[in-house]
């Protein structure tokens, strides 16, 4: 086996380990946001660290390496994923969607949603339900 093959094998091992770690952390973030949704509480990085039984500063330092983005962004992405699904699949009031998406306040939800989707939650729901 030459050096290139050895390097390729060792790099592949690191890639798969990193991929597995990313997958695990993304799944844990999803579980945490789901728990917040069921408890009707806001998702917070500090509480996620408690949920994972780890130090917040350590988690915030390690997450960008594992996820490729800051932990708060990973939380927000998961919250917006849930909000988008709820807007498509339910007729729940938008304020309720905000709570069920683990946002602290409806205004935080509206601001985050508009920034991510370039429209309000109401406009998004209207567009998506008219297409179907």
PAZAPA-4460 file (N, C-alpha, C; in steps of 0.05 Angstrom, whole numbers, plus 32768, in hexadecimal, padded with zeros to 4 digits):
% residues 132
    n_x    n_y    n_z   ca_x   ca_y   ca_z    c_x    c_y    c_z   seq   type   mol
   8011   7FE9   8000   8000   8000   8000   8012   8019   8000     1      X     A
   800C   802B   7FEE   801D   8043   7FED   8013   8059   8000     2      X     A
   8021   806F   8002   801B   8084   8015   8000   8091   800E     3      X     A
   7FFA   8094   7FF5   7FE0   80A0   7FED   7FC9   808F   7FF6     4      X     A
   7FCB   8075   7FF3   7FB6   8062   7FFC   7FB3   8063   801A     5      X     A
   7FC9   8064   8029   7FC8   8066   8046   7FBB   8080   804F     6      X     A
   7FC3   8096   8042   7FB7   80B0   8049   7F9A   80B0   8043     7      X     A
   7F92   80A5   802C   7F76   80A4   8025   7F66   8094   8039     8      X     A
   7F71   807D   8042   7F64   806C   8055   7F61   807B   8070     9      X     A
   7F76   8088   8079   7F75   8096   8093   7F62   80AE   8091    10      X     A
   7F62   80BC   807B   7F50   80D3   8078   7F33   80CA   8077    11      X     A
   7F2E   80B4   806A   7F13   80A9   8068   7F09   80A1   8084    12      X     A
   7F1B   8097   8094   7F13   8090   80B0   7F0C   80A8   80C0    13      X     A
   7F1B   80BE   80BD   7F15   80D6   80CB   7EFB   80E2   80C0    14      X     A
   7EF7   80E1   80A6   7EDE   80EB   809B   7EC6   80DD   80A6    15      X     A
   7EC8   80C3   80A7   7EB1   80B4   80B0   7EAC   80B8   80CE    16      X     A
   7EC2   80BC   80DE   7EBE   80C2   80FA   7EB2   80DE   80FD    17      X     A
   7EBB   80F1   80EE   7EB0   810C   80EF   7E93   810C   80E6    18      X     A
   7E8D   80FC   80D1   7E72   80FA   80C7   7E60   80EE   80DD    19      X     A
   7E69   80D9   80EA   7E5A   80CD   8100   7E55   80E0   8117    20      X     A
   7E6A   80EF   811E   7E67   8103   8134   7E53   8118   812C    21      X     A
   7E55   8122   8113   7E42   8136   8109   7E25   812C   810A    22      X     A
   7E22   8113   8101   7E07   8107   8101   7DFC   8104   811D    23      X     A
   7E0D   80FB   8130   7E05   80F9   814C   7DFD   8113   8158    24      X     A
   7E0E   8128   8153   7E08   8142   815F   7DEF   814E   8152    25      X     A
   7DEB   814B   8138   7DD3   8155   812B   7DBA   8147   8136    26      X     A
   7DBC   812D   813B   7DA6   811E   8146   7DA0   8127   8163    27      X     A
   7DB5   812C   8173   7DB0   8136   818E   7DA4   8152   818E    28      X     A
   7DAC   8163   817C   7DA0   817D   8179   7D82   817A   8173    29      X     A
   7D7C   8168   8160   7D60   8164   8158   7D50   8159   8170    30      X     A
   7D5B   8147   817F   7D4D   813C   8197   7D48   8152   81AB    31      X     A
   7D5C   8163   81AF   7D59   8179   81C3   7D44   818C   81BA    32      X     A
   7D43   8194   81A1   7D2F   81A7   8197   7D13   819A   8199    33      X     A
   7D12   8180   8193   7CF8   8172   8196   7CEF   8173   81B3    34      X     A
   7D01   816F   81C5   7CFA   8170   81E2   7CF0   818C   81E9    35      X     A
   7CFE   81A0   81DF   7CF6   81BC   81E5   7CDA   81C1   81D9    36      X     A
   7CD5   81B6   81C2   7CBA   81B9   81B5   7CA5   81AC   81C7    37      X     A
   7CAA   8194   81D0   7C96   8186   81E1   7C92   8195   81FB    38      X     A
   7CA7   81A0   8206   7CA5   81AF   8220   7C9D   81CC   821C    39      X     A
   7C9B   81D4   8203   7C94   81EF   81FC   7CA7   8204   8208    40      X     A
   7CC1   81FE   8205   7CD6   8210   820F   7CE8   8217   81F8    41      X     A
   7CF6   822D   81FC   7D09   8237   81E7   7D22   8226   81E7    42      X     A
   7D2D   8221   81D0   7D46   8212   81CD   7D5D   8226   81D2    43      X     A
   7D70   821E   81E3   7D87   822E   81E9   7DA0   821D   81EA    44      X     A
   7DB6   8229   81E1   7DCF   821A   81E1   7DD7   8211   81FD    45      X     A
   7DD3   8222   8211   7DDB   821A   822C   7DCA   8202   8236    46      X     A
   7DB1   8202   822F   7DA0   81EB   8237   7DA7   81D2   8227    47      X     A
   7DAF   81D5   820E   7DB7   81BF   81FE   7DD0   81B2   820B    48      X     A
   7DE2   81C3   8215   7DFA   81B8   8222   7DF2   81A8   823B    49      X     A
   7DDF   81B2   824A   7DD5   81A3   8261   7DC8   8189   8259    50      X     A
   7DB9   818A   8244   7DAC   8172   8238   7DC1   815D   8231    51      X     A
   7DD7   8166   8226   7DED   8154   821E   7E00   814E   8234    52      X     A
   7DFB   815B   824B   7E0D   8157   8263   7E2A   815E   825D    53      X     A
   7E2D   8176   8251   7E48   817F   824A   7E49   819D   8250    54      X     A
   7E60   81A8   824F   7E65   81C4   8253   7E5E   81D5   823B    55      X     A
   7E50   81EB   823F   7E46   81FB   8229   7E5E   8206   8218    56      X     A
   7E72   8210   8225   7E89   821B   8215   7E97   8206   8205    57      X     A
   7E9A   81EE   8211   7EA6   81D8   8202   7E95   81D1   81EA    58      X     A
   7E7B   81CE   81EE   7E69   81C7   81D8   7E69   81DC   81C2    59      X     A
   7E69   81F5   81CA   7E69   820B   81B6   7E84   820C   81A7    60      X     A
   7E99   8203   81B3   7EB3   8203   81A6   7EB6   81EB   8193    61      X     A
   7EAB   81D4   819B   7EAE   81BB   818B   7E9A   81BA   8174    62      X     A
   7E82   81C4   8179   7E6C   81C1   8165   7E73   81CC   8149    63      X     A
   7E80   81E3   8146   7E86   81EC   812B   7E99   81D9   811C    64      X     A
   7EAB   81CC   812A   7EBC   81B9   811E   7EAD   81A0   8114    65      X     A
   7E9B   8197   8125   7E8B   817F   811F   7E75   8185   810B    66      X     A
   7E66   819B   810F   7E4F   81A1   80FE   7E55   81B2   80E6    67      X     A
   7E6B   81C0   80E7   7E72   81D3   80D1   7E63   81ED   80D4    68      X     A
   7E56   81F2   80EA   7E49   820B   80F0   7E46   820E   810E    69      X     A
   7E42   8226   8118   7E3F   822A   8135   7E26   821B   813F    70      X     A
   7E27   8214   8158   7E12   8204   8165   7DF7   8214   8164    71      X     A
   7DF8   822E   8169   7DDF   823D   8169   7DD2   823C   814D    72      X     A
   7DE2   823B   8138   7DD8   8239   811D   7DCB   821E   8118    73      X     A
   7DD8   8209   8123   7DCD   81EE   8121   7DB2   81EC   812F    74      X     A
   7DB0   81F9   8146   7D96   81FA   8155   7D81   8209   8144    75      X     A
   7D89   8220   813A   7D76   8230   812A   7D6D   8220   8111    76      X     A
   7D80   8213   8104   7D79   8203   80EC   7D64   81EE   80F3    77      X     A
   7D67   81E1   8109   7D54   81CC   8112   7D39   81D8   8118    78      X     A
   7D39   81EF   8126   7D20   81FD   812C   7D12   8205   8113    79      X     A
   7D20   8210   8100   7D14   8219   80E7   7D0A   8201   80D7    80      X     A
   7D18   81EB   80D8   7D0F   81D2   80CB   7CF3   81C9   80D6    81      X     A
   7CF1   81CA   80F0   7CD7   81C3   80FD   7CC2   81D7   80F6    82      X     A
   7CC8   81F0   80F7   7CB5   8205   80F0   7CAB   8203   80D4    83      X     A
   7CBD   81FE   80C1   7CB6   81FB   80A5   7CA2   81E3   80A2    84      X     A
   7CA8   81CD   80AF   7C97   81B5   80AD   7C7B   81BB   80B9    85      X     A
   7C7B   81C8   80D0   7C61   81CF   80DC   7C50   81E2   80CB    86      X     A
   7C5D   81F5   80BF   7C4F   8208   80AD   7C43   81FA   8095    87      X     A
   7C52   81E6   808B   7C48   81D7   8073   7C32   81C3   807B    88      X     A
   7C35   81B6   8092   7C24   819F   8098   7C0E   81A4   80AB    89      X     A
   7C0D   81BB   80B9   7BF8   81C0   80CC   7BEB   81DA   80C6    90      X     A
   7BD4   81DF   80D4   7BC7   81F8   80D2   7BCA   8207   80ED    91      X     A
   7BDD   81FF   80FD   7BE2   820C   8117   7BE7   822A   8113    92      X     A
   7BDE   823A   8125   7BE4   8257   8123   7C03   825B   8124    93      X     A
   7C0B   8270   8117   7C28   8275   8115   7C35   8279   8130    94      X     A
   7C28   8285   8143   7C33   8288   815E   7C37   826C   816A    95      X     A
   7C25   8259   8165   7C28   823E   816F   7C40   8230   8161    96      X     A
   7C43   8235   8148   7C5A   8229   8139   7C74   8233   8145    97      X     A
   7C75   824D   814D   7C8C   8258   815A   7C93   8249   8174    98      X     A
   7C7F   8244   8184   7C83   8235   819D   7C8B   8218   8198    99      X     A
   7C7E   820B   8185   7C84   81EF   817F   7C9F   81EC   8171   100      X     A
   7CAA   8201   8167   7CC4   8201   815A   7CDA   8208   816E   101      X     A
   7CD3   820B   8187   7CE6   8211   819D   7CF3   822C   819B   102      X     A
   7CE4   8240   8190   7CED   825B   8190   7CE4   8268   81AA   103      X     A
   7CF3   827A   81B5   7CEC   8287   81CE   7CD4   8299   81CC   104      X     A
   7CD3   82A8   81B7   7CBC   82BB   81B3   7CB4   82BA   8196   105      X     A
   7C9B   82C1   8190   7C92   82C3   8175   7CA2   82D7   8164   106      X     A
   7CAB   82ED   8170   7CBA   8301   8161   7CD6   82F5   8159   107      X     A
   7CE2   82E5   816A   7CFB   82D8   8163   7CF6   82C5   814C   108      X     A
   7CE0   82B6   814D   7CD9   82A4   8137   7CD5   82B3   811D   109      X     A
   7CC4   82C8   811D   7CBF   82D7   8105   7CD9   82E2   80F9   110      X     A
   7CEA   82EE   8109   7D03   82F9   8100   7D15   82E3   80F4   111      X     A
   7D18   82CD   8102   7D29   82B7   80F8   7D1E   82AB   80DF   112      X     A
   7D04   82A7   80DE   7CF8   829B   80C6   7CFB   82AD   80AE   113      X     A
   7CF5   82C6   80B2   7CF7   82D9   809B   7D14   82DA   8091   114      X     A
   7D27   82DA   80A3   7D43   82DB   809A   7D4B   82C2   808B   115      X     A
   7D41   82AB   8093   7D48   8291   8086   7D39   828D   806C   116      X     A
   7D20   8295   806A   7D0F   828E   8053   7D07   82A7   8042   117      X     A
   7D0F   82BE   804A   7D09   82D7   803C   7CEB   82DC   8039   118      X     A
   7CDC   82D2   804B   7CBF   82D8   804D   7CB5   82D2   8069   119      X     A
   7C9E   82DC   806F   7C93   82D7   808A   7C88   82BB   808B   120      X     A
   7C84   82B0   80A3   7C78   8295   80A5   7C5D   8293   8098   121      X     A
   7C4D   82A9   809A   7C33   82A9   808E   7C35   82A8   806F   122      X     A
   7C47   82B8   8064   7C4B   82B7   8047   7C55   829C   803E   123      X     A
   7C67   8290   804D   7C72   8276   8047   7C5B   8261   8046   124      X     A
   7C4A   8261   805B   7C34   824E   805C   7C22   8252   8044   125      X     A
   7C1B   826B   803E   7C0A   8270   8027   7C15   8266   800D   126      X     A
   7C2F   826B   8009   7C3C   8261   7FF0   7C3D   8243   7FEF   127      X     A
   7C44   8236   8004   7C47   8219   8004   7C2C   820B   8002   128      X     A
   7C17   8215   8010   7BFD   8207   800E   7BEF   820D   7FF5   129      X     A
   7BF5   8224   7FE7   7BE8   8229   7FCD   7BF4   8218   7FB7   130      X     A
   7C0D   820F   7FBB   7C1B   81FF   7FA7   7C11   81E2   7FA8   131      X     A
   7C07   81D9   7FBE   7C00   81BD   7FC1   7BE4   81B7   7FB9   132      X     A
***
